[in-house]
Amino acid sequence: MLQQVITLRSNLFAQVMTVRSNMLQQEIAVIRSMLQHVMAVISNLLQQVISVRSNILQQAMAARRNMLQLVMTVRTSMLQQVMP
């Protein structure tokens, strides 16, 4: 009888450990999936930031070129007025 109790207890403990292991593996899989999703979101955000920054730099360069062209036009006009 005592041997049966010991065997039953041992089997029950083994089952509990198996269930715990399975649950832990499932939790790890869920966490891994969540981390992959977070990393994908971060990657997309970084790509958007890079794109926006590139667009801002391009617009700034275009504005600078336009300003330089305007300055050159004004200088040319002023020179033409001074020296006809």
Phi and psi restraints in degrees (range 20) as a CNS / XPLOR table:
assign (resid 1 and name C) (resid 2 and name N)
       (resid 2 and name CA) (resid 2 and name C) 1.0 -63.2 20.0 2
assign (resid 2 and name N) (resid 2 and name CA)
       (resid 2 and name C) (resid 3 and name N) 1.0 -38.7 20.0 2
assign (resid 2 and name C) (resid 3 and name N)
       (resid 3 and name CA) (resid 3 and name C) 1.0 -63.9 20.0 2
assign (resid 3 and name N) (resid 3 and name CA)
       (resid 3 and name C) (resid 4 and name N) 1.0 -38.1 20.0 2
assign (resid 3 and name C) (resid 4 and name N)
       (resid 4 and name CA) (resid 4 and name C) 1.0 -64.9 20.0 2
assign (resid 4 and name N) (resid 4 and name CA)
       (resid 4 and name C) (resid 5 and name N) 1.0 -41.0 20.0 2
assign (resid 4 and name C) (resid 5 and name N)
       (resid 5 and name CA) (resid 5 and name C) 1.0 -64.3 20.0 2
assign (resid 5 and name N) (resid 5 and name CA)
       (resid 5 and name C) (resid 6 and name N) 1.0 -43.2 20.0 2
assign (resid 5 and name C) (resid 6 and name N)
       (resid 6 and name CA) (resid 6 and name C) 1.0 -63.1 20.0 2
assign (resid 6 and name N) (resid 6 and name CA)
       (resid 6 and name C) (resid 7 and name N) 1.0 -44.4 20.0 2
assign (resid 6 and name C) (resid 7 and name N)
       (resid 7 and name CA) (resid 7 and name C) 1.0 -64.3 20.0 2
assign (resid 7 and name N) (resid 7 and name CA)
       (resid 7 and name C) (resid 8 and name N) 1.0 -44.9 20.0 2
assign (resid 7 and name C) (resid 8 and name N)
       (resid 8 and name CA) (resid 8 and name C) 1.0 -61.6 20.0 2
assign (resid 8 and name N) (resid 8 and name CA)
       (resid 8 and name C) (resid 9 and name N) 1.0 -44.2 20.0 2
assign (resid 8 and name C) (resid 9 and name N)
       (resid 9 and name CA) (resid 9 and name C) 1.0 -64.1 20.0 2
assign (resid 9 and name N) (resid 9 and name CA)
       (resid 9 and name C) (resid 10 and name N) 1.0 -41.5 20.0 2
assign (resid 9 and name C) (resid 10 and name N)
       (resid 10 and name CA) (resid 10 and name C) 1.0 -62.9 20.0 2
assign (resid 10 and name N) (resid 10 and name CA)
       (resid 10 and name C) (resid 11 and name N) 1.0 -44.2 20.0 2
assign (resid 10 and name C) (resid 11 and name N)
       (resid 11 and name CA) (resid 11 and name C) 1.0 -63.8 20.0 2
assign (resid 11 and name N) (resid 11 and name CA)
       (resid 11 and name C) (resid 12 and name N) 1.0 -42.4 20.0 2
assign (resid 11 and name C) (resid 12 and name N)
       (resid 12 and name CA) (resid 12 and name C) 1.0 -63.4 20.0 2
assign (resid 12 and name N) (resid 12 and name CA)
       (resid 12 and name C) (resid 13 and name N) 1.0 -42.7 20.0 2
assign (resid 12 and name C) (resid 13 and name N)
       (resid 13 and name CA) (resid 13 and name C) 1.0 -61.4 20.0 2
assign (resid 13 and name N) (resid 13 and name CA)
       (resid 13 and name C) (resid 14 and name N) 1.0 -42.0 20.0 2
assign (resid 13 and name C) (resid 14 and name N)
       (resid 14 and name CA) (resid 14 and name C) 1.0 -62.8 20.0 2
assign (resid 14 and name N) (resid 14 and name CA)
       (resid 14 and name C) (resid 15 and name N) 1.0 -40.6 20.0 2
assign (resid 14 and name C) (resid 15 and name N)
       (resid 15 and name CA) (resid 15 and name C) 1.0 -65.4 20.0 2
assign (resid 15 and name N) (resid 15 and name CA)
       (resid 15 and name C) (resid 16 and name N) 1.0 -42.8 20.0 2
assign (resid 15 and name C) (resid 16 and name N)
       (resid 16 and name CA) (resid 16 and name C) 1.0 -61.6 20.0 2
assign (resid 16 and name N) (resid 16 and name CA)
       (resid 16 and name C) (resid 17 and name N) 1.0 -43.5 20.0 2
assign (resid 16 and name C) (resid 17 and name N)
       (resid 17 and name CA) (resid 17 and name C) 1.0 -64.8 20.0 2
assign (resid 17 and name N) (resid 17 and name CA)
       (resid 17 and name C) (resid 18 and name N) 1.0 -38.0 20.0 2
assign (resid 17 and name C) (resid 18 and name N)
       (resid 18 and name CA) (resid 18 and name C) 1.0 -64.1 20.0 2
assign (resid 18 and name N) (resid 18 and name CA)
       (resid 18 and name C) (resid 19 and name N) 1.0 -44.6 20.0 2
assign (resid 18 and name C) (resid 19 and name N)
       (resid 19 and name CA) (resid 19 and name C) 1.0 -62.8 20.0 2
assign (resid 19 and name N) (resid 19 and name CA)
       (resid 19 and name C) (resid 20 and name N) 1.0 -44.4 20.0 2
assign (resid 19 and name C) (resid 20 and name N)
       (resid 20 and name CA) (resid 20 and name C) 1.0 -61.0 20.0 2
assign (resid 20 and name N) (resid 20 and name CA)
       (resid 20 and name C) (resid 21 and name N) 1.0 -42.8 20.0 2
assign (resid 20 and name C) (resid 21 and name N)
       (resid 21 and name CA) (resid 21 and name C) 1.0 -62.6 20.0 2
assign (resid 21 and name N) (resid 21 and name CA)
       (resid 21 and name C) (resid 22 and name N) 1.0 -43.7 20.0 2
assign (resid 21 and name C) (resid 22 and name N)
       (resid 22 and name CA) (resid 22 and name C) 1.0 -63.0 20.0 2
assign (resid 22 and name N) (resid 22 and name CA)
       (resid 22 and name C) (resid 23 and name N) 1.0 -42.5 20.0 2
assign (resid 22 and name C) (resid 23 and name N)
       (resid 23 and name CA) (resid 23 and name C) 1.0 -64.1 20.0 2
assign (resid 23 and name N) (resid 23 and name CA)
       (resid 23 and name C) (resid 24 and name N) 1.0 -41.1 20.0 2
assign (resid 23 and name C) (resid 24 and name N)
       (resid 24 and name CA) (resid 24 and name C) 1.0 -63.2 20.0 2
assign (resid 24 and name N) (resid 24 and name CA)
       (resid 24 and name C) (resid 25 and name N) 1.0 -41.6 20.0 2
assign (resid 24 and name C) (resid 25 and name N)
       (resid 25 and name CA) (resid 25 and name C) 1.0 -63.5 20.0 2
assign (resid 25 and name N) (resid 25 and name CA)
       (resid 25 and name C) (resid 26 and name N) 1.0 -39.4 20.0 2
assign (resid 25 and name C) (resid 26 and name N)
       (resid 26 and name CA) (resid 26 and name C) 1.0 -66.0 20.0 2
assign (resid 26 and name N) (resid 26 and name CA)
       (resid 26 and name C) (resid 27 and name N) 1.0 -42.0 20.0 2
assign (resid 26 and name C) (resid 27 and name N)
       (resid 27 and name CA) (resid 27 and name C) 1.0 -62.2 20.0 2
assign (resid 27 and name N) (resid 27 and name CA)
       (resid 27 and name C) (resid 28 and name N) 1.0 -42.1 20.0 2
assign (resid 27 and name C) (resid 28 and name N)
       (resid 28 and name CA) (resid 28 and name C) 1.0 -62.1 20.0 2
assign (resid 28 and name N) (resid 28 and name CA)
       (resid 28 and name C) (resid 29 and name N) 1.0 -41.6 20.0 2
assign (resid 28 and name C) (resid 29 and name N)
       (resid 29 and name CA) (resid 29 and name C) 1.0 -63.4 20.0 2
assign (resid 29 and name N) (resid 29 and name CA)
       (resid 29 and name C) (resid 30 and name N) 1.0 -41.6 20.0 2
assign (resid 29 and name C) (resid 30 and name N)
       (resid 30 and name CA) (resid 30 and name C) 1.0 -65.2 20.0 2
assign (resid 30 and name N) (resid 30 and name CA)
       (resid 30 and name C) (resid 31 and name N) 1.0 -44.9 20.0 2
assign (resid 30 and name C) (resid 31 and name N)
       (resid 31 and name CA) (resid 31 and name C) 1.0 -62.8 20.0 2
assign (resid 31 and name N) (resid 31 and name CA)
       (resid 31 and name C) (resid 32 and name N) 1.0 -42.2 20.0 2
assign (resid 31 and name C) (resid 32 and name N)
       (resid 32 and name CA) (resid 32 and name C) 1.0 -61.7 20.0 2
assign (resid 32 and name N) (resid 32 and name CA)
       (resid 32 and name C) (resid 33 and name N) 1.0 -42.9 20.0 2
assign (resid 32 and name C) (resid 33 and name N)
       (resid 33 and name CA) (resid 33 and name C) 1.0 -63.5 20.0 2
assign (resid 33 and name N) (resid 33 and name CA)
       (resid 33 and name C) (resid 34 and name N) 1.0 -43.2 20.0 2
assign (resid 33 and name C) (resid 34 and name N)
       (resid 34 and name CA) (resid 34 and name C) 1.0 -63.4 20.0 2
assign (resid 34 and name N) (resid 34 and name CA)
       (resid 34 and name C) (resid 35 and name N) 1.0 -41.5 20.0 2
assign (resid 34 and name C) (resid 35 and name N)
       (resid 35 and name CA) (resid 35 and name C) 1.0 -63.7 20.0 2
assign (resid 35 and name N) (resid 35 and name CA)
       (resid 35 and name C) (resid 36 and name N) 1.0 -40.0 20.0 2
assign (resid 35 and name C) (resid 36 and name N)
       (resid 36 and name CA) (resid 36 and name C) 1.0 -62.8 20.0 2
assign (resid 36 and name N) (resid 36 and name CA)
       (resid 36 and name C) (resid 37 and name N) 1.0 -40.6 20.0 2
assign (resid 36 and name C) (resid 37 and name N)
       (resid 37 and name CA) (resid 37 and name C) 1.0 -64.5 20.0 2
assign (resid 37 and name N) (resid 37 and name CA)
       (resid 37 and name C) (resid 38 and name N) 1.0 -45.1 20.0 2
assign (resid 37 and name C) (resid 38 and name N)
       (resid 38 and name CA) (resid 38 and name C) 1.0 -61.2 20.0 2
assign (resid 38 and name N) (resid 38 and name CA)
       (resid 38 and name C) (resid 39 and name N) 1.0 -42.9 20.0 2
assign (resid 38 and name C) (resid 39 and name N)
       (resid 39 and name CA) (resid 39 and name C) 1.0 -63.9 20.0 2
assign (resid 39 and name N) (resid 39 and name CA)
       (resid 39 and name C) (resid 40 and name N) 1.0 -38.0 20.0 2
assign (resid 39 and name C) (resid 40 and name N)
       (resid 40 and name CA) (resid 40 and name C) 1.0 -65.2 20.0 2
assign (resid 40 and name N) (resid 40 and name CA)
       (resid 40 and name C) (resid 41 and name N) 1.0 -42.1 20.0 2
assign (resid 40 and name C) (resid 41 and name N)
       (resid 41 and name CA) (resid 41 and name C) 1.0 -63.3 20.0 2
assign (resid 41 and name N) (resid 41 and name CA)
       (resid 41 and name C) (resid 42 and name N) 1.0 -45.0 20.0 2
assign (resid 41 and name C) (resid 42 and name N)
       (resid 42 and name CA) (resid 42 and name C) 1.0 -62.0 20.0 2
assign (resid 42 and name N) (resid 42 and name CA)
       (resid 42 and name C) (resid 43 and name N) 1.0 -41.8 20.0 2
assign (resid 42 and name C) (resid 43 and name N)
       (resid 43 and name CA) (resid 43 and name C) 1.0 -61.6 20.0 2
assign (resid 43 and name N) (resid 43 and name CA)
       (resid 43 and name C) (resid 44 and name N) 1.0 -44.4 20.0 2
assign (resid 43 and name C) (resid 44 and name N)
       (resid 44 and name CA) (resid 44 and name C) 1.0 -63.0 20.0 2
assign (resid 44 and name N) (resid 44 and name CA)
       (resid 44 and name C) (resid 45 and name N) 1.0 -41.8 20.0 2
assign (resid 44 and name C) (resid 45 and name N)
       (resid 45 and name CA) (resid 45 and name C) 1.0 -63.5 20.0 2
assign (resid 45 and name N) (resid 45 and name CA)
       (resid 45 and name C) (resid 46 and name N) 1.0 -41.9 20.0 2
assign (resid 45 and name C) (resid 46 and name N)
       (resid 46 and name CA) (resid 46 and name C) 1.0 -63.0 20.0 2
assign (resid 46 and name N) (resid 46 and name CA)
       (resid 46 and name C) (resid 47 and name N) 1.0 -40.3 20.0 2
assign (resid 46 and name C) (resid 47 and name N)
       (resid 47 and name CA) (resid 47 and name C) 1.0 -63.0 20.0 2
assign (resid 47 and name N) (resid 47 and name CA)
       (resid 47 and name C) (resid 48 and name N) 1.0 -39.3 20.0 2
assign (resid 47 and name C) (resid 48 and name N)
       (resid 48 and name CA) (resid 48 and name C) 1.0 -66.2 20.0 2
assign (resid 48 and name N) (resid 48 and name CA)
       (resid 48 and name C) (resid 49 and name N) 1.0 -41.5 20.0 2
assign (resid 48 and name C) (resid 49 and name N)
       (resid 49 and name CA) (resid 49 and name C) 1.0 -61.6 20.0 2
assign (resid 49 and name N) (resid 49 and name CA)
       (resid 49 and name C) (resid 50 and name N) 1.0 -44.4 20.0 2
assign (resid 49 and name C) (resid 50 and name N)
       (resid 50 and name CA) (resid 50 and name C) 1.0 -62.2 20.0 2
assign (resid 50 and name N) (resid 50 and name CA)
       (resid 50 and name C) (resid 51 and name N) 1.0 -42.4 20.0 2
assign (resid 50 and name C) (resid 51 and name N)
       (resid 51 and name CA) (resid 51 and name C) 1.0 -64.8 20.0 2
assign (resid 51 and name N) (resid 51 and name CA)
       (resid 51 and name C) (resid 52 and name N) 1.0 -45.1 20.0 2
assign (resid 51 and name C) (resid 52 and name N)
       (resid 52 and name CA) (resid 52 and name C) 1.0 -63.5 20.0 2
assign (resid 52 and name N) (resid 52 and name CA)
       (resid 52 and name C) (resid 53 and name N) 1.0 -43.2 20.0 2
assign (resid 52 and name C) (resid 53 and name N)
       (resid 53 and name CA) (resid 53 and name C) 1.0 -62.6 20.0 2
assign (resid 53 and name N) (resid 53 and name CA)
       (resid 53 and name C) (resid 54 and name N) 1.0 -41.3 20.0 2
assign (resid 53 and name C) (resid 54 and name N)
       (resid 54 and name CA) (resid 54 and name C) 1.0 -62.5 20.0 2
assign (resid 54 and name N) (resid 54 and name CA)
       (resid 54 and name C) (resid 55 and name N) 1.0 -43.5 20.0 2
assign (resid 54 and name C) (resid 55 and name N)
       (resid 55 and name CA) (resid 55 and name C) 1.0 -62.7 20.0 2
assign (resid 55 and name N) (resid 55 and name CA)
       (resid 55 and name C) (resid 56 and name N) 1.0 -41.8 20.0 2
assign (resid 55 and name C) (resid 56 and name N)
       (resid 56 and name CA) (resid 56 and name C) 1.0 -62.7 20.0 2
assign (resid 56 and name N) (resid 56 and name CA)
       (resid 56 and name C) (resid 57 and name N) 1.0 -43.5 20.0 2
assign (resid 56 and name C) (resid 57 and name N)
       (resid 57 and name CA) (resid 57 and name C) 1.0 -63.3 20.0 2
assign (resid 57 and name N) (resid 57 and name CA)
       (resid 57 and name C) (resid 58 and name N) 1.0 -41.4 20.0 2
assign (resid 57 and name C) (resid 58 and name N)
       (resid 58 and name CA) (resid 58 and name C) 1.0 -63.4 20.0 2
assign (resid 58 and name N) (resid 58 and name CA)
       (resid 58 and name C) (resid 59 and name N) 1.0 -41.9 20.0 2
assign (resid 58 and name C) (resid 59 and name N)
       (resid 59 and name CA) (resid 59 and name C) 1.0 -66.5 20.0 2
assign (resid 59 and name N) (resid 59 and name CA)
       (resid 59 and name C) (resid 60 and name N) 1.0 -38.2 20.0 2
assign (resid 59 and name C) (resid 60 and name N)
       (resid 60 and name CA) (resid 60 and name C) 1.0 -65.1 20.0 2
assign (resid 60 and name N) (resid 60 and name CA)
       (resid 60 and name C) (resid 61 and name N) 1.0 -41.4 20.0 2
assign (resid 60 and name C) (resid 61 and name N)
       (resid 61 and name CA) (resid 61 and name C) 1.0 -65.6 20.0 2
assign (resid 61 and name N) (resid 61 and name CA)
       (resid 61 and name C) (resid 62 and name N) 1.0 -40.6 20.0 2
assign (resid 61 and name C) (resid 62 and name N)
       (resid 62 and name CA) (resid 62 and name C) 1.0 -64.3 20.0 2
assign (resid 62 and name N) (resid 62 and name CA)
       (resid 62 and name C) (resid 63 and name N) 1.0 -41.6 20.0 2
assign (resid 62 and name C) (resid 63 and name N)
       (resid 63 and name CA) (resid 63 and name C) 1.0 -64.0 20.0 2
assign (resid 63 and name N) (resid 63 and name CA)
       (resid 63 and name C) (resid 64 and name N) 1.0 -39.4 20.0 2
assign (resid 63 and name C) (resid 64 and name N)
       (resid 64 and name CA) (resid 64 and name C) 1.0 -65.2 20.0 2
assign (resid 64 and name N) (resid 64 and name CA)
       (resid 64 and name C) (resid 65 and name N) 1.0 -43.4 20.0 2
assign (resid 64 and name C) (resid 65 and name N)
       (resid 65 and name CA) (resid 65 and name C) 1.0 -60.6 20.0 2
assign (resid 65 and name N) (resid 65 and name CA)
       (resid 65 and name C) (resid 66 and name N) 1.0 -43.6 20.0 2
assign (resid 65 and name C) (resid 66 and name N)
       (resid 66 and name CA) (resid 66 and name C) 1.0 -62.5 20.0 2
assign (resid 66 and name N) (resid 66 and name CA)
       (resid 66 and name C) (resid 67 and name N) 1.0 -40.9 20.0 2
assign (resid 66 and name C) (resid 67 and name N)
       (resid 67 and name CA) (resid 67 and name C) 1.0 -64.7 20.0 2
assign (resid 67 and name N) (resid 67 and name CA)
       (resid 67 and name C) (resid 68 and name N) 1.0 -42.9 20.0 2
assign (resid 67 and name C) (resid 68 and name N)
       (resid 68 and name CA) (resid 68 and name C) 1.0 -63.4 20.0 2
assign (resid 68 and name N) (resid 68 and name CA)
       (resid 68 and name C) (resid 69 and name N) 1.0 -39.7 20.0 2
assign (resid 68 and name C) (resid 69 and name N)
       (resid 69 and name CA) (resid 69 and name C) 1.0 -63.8 20.0 2
assign (resid 69 and name N) (resid 69 and name CA)
       (resid 69 and name C) (resid 70 and name N) 1.0 -40.6 20.0 2
assign (resid 69 and name C) (resid 70 and name N)
       (resid 70 and name CA) (resid 70 and name C) 1.0 -64.5 20.0 2
assign (resid 70 and name N) (resid 70 and name CA)
       (resid 70 and name C) (resid 71 and name N) 1.0 -43.1 20.0 2
assign (resid 70 and name C) (resid 71 and name N)
       (resid 71 and name CA) (resid 71 and name C) 1.0 -61.1 20.0 2
assign (resid 71 and name N) (resid 71 and name CA)
       (resid 71 and name C) (resid 72 and name N) 1.0 -44.3 20.0 2
assign (resid 71 and name C) (resid 72 and name N)
       (resid 72 and name CA) (resid 72 and name C) 1.0 -64.0 20.0 2
assign (resid 72 and name N) (resid 72 and name CA)
       (resid 72 and name C) (resid 73 and name N) 1.0 -38.9 20.0 2
assign (resid 72 and name C) (resid 73 and name N)
       (resid 73 and name CA) (resid 73 and name C) 1.0 -64.4 20.0 2
assign (resid 73 and name N) (resid 73 and name CA)
       (resid 73 and name C) (resid 74 and name N) 1.0 -44.1 20.0 2
assign (resid 73 and name C) (resid 74 and name N)
       (resid 74 and name CA) (resid 74 and name C) 1.0 -64.5 20.0 2
assign (resid 74 and name N) (resid 74 and name CA)
       (resid 74 and name C) (resid 75 and name N) 1.0 -43.0 20.0 2
assign (resid 74 and name C) (resid 75 and name N)
       (resid 75 and name CA) (resid 75 and name C) 1.0 -62.1 20.0 2
assign (resid 75 and name N) (resid 75 and name CA)
       (resid 75 and name C) (resid 76 and name N) 1.0 -44.8 20.0 2
assign (resid 75 and name C) (resid 76 and name N)
       (resid 76 and name CA) (resid 76 and name C) 1.0 -60.7 20.0 2
assign (resid 76 and name N) (resid 76 and name CA)
       (resid 76 and name C) (resid 77 and name N) 1.0 -43.2 20.0 2
assign (resid 76 and name C) (resid 77 and name N)
       (resid 77 and name CA) (resid 77 and name C) 1.0 -63.6 20.0 2
assign (resid 77 and name N) (resid 77 and name CA)
       (resid 77 and name C) (resid 78 and name N) 1.0 -42.6 20.0 2
assign (resid 77 and name C) (resid 78 and name N)
       (resid 78 and name CA) (resid 78 and name C) 1.0 -65.2 20.0 2
assign (resid 78 and name N) (resid 78 and name CA)
       (resid 78 and name C) (resid 79 and name N) 1.0 -40.3 20.0 2
assign (resid 78 and name C) (resid 79 and name N)
       (resid 79 and name CA) (resid 79 and name C) 1.0 -64.9 20.0 2
assign (resid 79 and name N) (resid 79 and name CA)
       (resid 79 and name C) (resid 80 and name N) 1.0 -38.3 20.0 2
assign (resid 79 and name C) (resid 80 and name N)
       (resid 80 and name CA) (resid 80 and name C) 1.0 -66.6 20.0 2
assign (resid 80 and name N) (resid 80 and name CA)
       (resid 80 and name C) (resid 81 and name N) 1.0 -32.6 20.0 2
assign (resid 80 and name C) (resid 81 and name N)
       (resid 81 and name CA) (resid 81 and name C) 1.0 -74.1 20.0 2
assign (resid 81 and name N) (resid 81 and name CA)
       (resid 81 and name C) (resid 82 and name N) 1.0 -36.0 20.0 2
assign (resid 81 and name C) (resid 82 and name N)
       (resid 82 and name CA) (resid 82 and name C) 1.0 -75.7 20.0 2
assign (resid 82 and name N) (resid 82 and name CA)
       (resid 82 and name C) (resid 83 and name N) 1.0 -43.4 20.0 2
assign (resid 82 and name C) (resid 83 and name N)
       (resid 83 and name CA) (resid 83 and name C) 1.0 -120.5 20.0 2
assign (resid 83 and name N) (resid 83 and name CA)
       (resid 83 and name C) (resid 84 and name N) 1.0 88.7 20.0 2
